[in-house]
């Protein structure tokens, strides 16, 4: 069975978050790009998880888990990107 995109997005987001957490000395532009990529990746993954949830019905915990994970990671990447953005301006 092929792995659906929301799960792939969730695993990639976990790797991006872990990389940023373990390497805080990364250049500012690199961290901004990682946060932007992670946000859009999780946003698309969450949208596709909603689509899969509608197809499977509301009783599917696997789809709820991917939706919740993608939403939390998207919010985390958005917060982290906005948190370091003022440092880029000044």
N, C-alpha and C positions, 0 to 999 in steps of 0.2 A: 504494500500500500504506500503510495507516495505521500510525503509529508506536506501538509497544506501550508500555504504561505504565512498565515498568522503565527504558526508555531516557529517557522524559520525566522520571522521578524522578531519574535520573542527571544529566541536564542541569540540572534545577532545583537539585539539591544542589551541583553545581559552581558555579552562580551564587550560591547562598547562602554557600558557603565563600569564594568570591572577594570577595563584598561584606563579609564579616566581616574578611577579611585586609586589604582596602584601606581600610576605615573602622573602625579600632580605637577611635575616639572615640564610637561609638554608645552610647546609654544601656544600662545593665545589663539592664533588663527586655527591651529589644529584642533584645539578644544572646541572652538566655536563651530567648526565644520562637523566635528563628531556629534555635537549636540543637535545641530540642524539635521544632519542625516538621520540620527536616531529618532528625532521627533517625527519627521516625515515617514520614516519606516514604520514606526509604531502607529502612526495615524492611519496609514494604509492597511496595516495588519489589523487594527481595530475595526475598520470599516468592513474588511472582508470577514472578520469574525462575526460581525453583526449579520452579514449576509448568510453565513453558514448557520448561525443561530436561528434565523428565521426559517431556513430550510429544514433544520432538524427539530424545531420545536423548543419551547422554553424549558423543557426538562433535561437538557443536555449539559451536564456539569463541565464536560471537556470544553465546550464552546464558551461557557461563562468564564472559565478559568483563563482561556486565551484572551478574551475580551478584557477582563479585569487586569491581566498582566500587561497587555499592550497599552491600556489606558493609563495605568500607573507609571509605566516607563515613559510614555509620551509626556505626561505632566512633569515627571522628573527631569527629562531632557529640556523641556521648555523652561522650567525654573532655573536649571543650571546655566542654560544659555543666556537667559535674561540677567542672572546674577553676575556673570562675568562680562556682560556687554558694556557696562559703564567703565570698566577697567580698560576697554579698548579705546574709548573715546578720550580718556584723559590720562 
